[in-house]
Amino acid sequence: MKTIKIFLILLCFSNFSIGHPGIGIVQDSKGNVYYTDLTQVWKISRDGNKKVVVPNVHTHELYIDHNDNLYGEHVWYNGERADTWGHYVWKKTPDDKIEKIKGPLPGFLEDYSFIRDSAGNMYWVEKFTVSRFKKRSASGTETIGEGRFRNIRWMSSTRSGVLYFMDIDRLYKLKEGKFALLADHLNESTSPFKIIGEIHNAYGIWTDASENIYVALHGGQRIKKITPTGIITTFLSSPSPWSPTNGLFDKDGNLYLLEYTLKGDARVRMIRKNDFIKNVAIIISPFNHATQAFFAGALAILLFLVSAVFIRFSLHAGAKQKTTDTNHIATIF
């Protein structure tokens, strides 16, 4: 019986690693990038040098304020006998001083989050039959929205306090107390990552300067882009064994993409704006499956015809096609 229990604990840890990679990636005012690999927090300087700045912390999320103070947590398991968890919140200043600002406390983090806007207001959700979205500002804590959802997962905030969150495979927007469904069926999976399952498929959410929304489909090894009008396209894909968990755009429009493997390895790729994949993407209406099937079929026929013409031209003219995989035109840290 004890052997079975130890096995289940190890399986829990394995699933924790596989199903819960980190989404913490942020950039300070000087252009330095910080990210978590669930064991420590790394800093990538503007010159490309990389070093550990917060060692021995298991944090999934990060936040950086306007003074370049970096925040995260450390969560740990107290072993089979106690069968409990603990956590604390830490802060790293620009001069590399690290201090605990909350805890240590038993259990998991509650009533506190790393989802904040430019004013430092904090957001989180209390999950019940009717879930309550909370905002904590200098004047106190308030409920900014209530609604019935299936299973709210990752959430993010824009600088102005607009919230985006995943309800399993549905992307919602919360603004001024009103919810809006922006995309549905964000649940694609590739064969190597099917073990993740639907609940842990969609991960980090971020936006660009044009208010387009990006969702990392960890199970699908790709990033979905959703325009403000609801048009969904596949923006980028990650090459195996990697898969995206979150990203951010710098002031020049370059993408810093956080990726994990199923083993728990982590890296960041910096993909320059001009190197983004420029291919024909399927335009999907999030509310109309017939439209999805029509466009998918039309695209398949178009690709078949283009391929046939290309093959015929190649055979007769001896042309050689040279392709460039823009997924690899990137600086990897």
Salt bridges, closest charged atoms under 4 A:
ASP68 OD2 - LYS30 NZ 3.63
ASP96 OD1 - LYS92 NZ 3.00
GLU146 OE2 - ARG132 NE 3.40
ASP167 OD2 - ARG150 NE 3.49
ASP169 OD1 - ARG150 NH2 2.81
ASP184 OD1 - ARG170 NE 3.60
ASP184 OD2 - HIS185 NE2 3.60
GLU188 OE1 - ARG222 NH1 2.46
GLU188 OE2 - LYS224 NZ 2.78
ASP252 OD2 - LYS251 NZ 3.70
GLU259 OE1 - ARG267 NE 2.82
GLU259 OE1 - ARG269 NE 2.90
ASP325 OD2 - HIS328 ND1 2.61
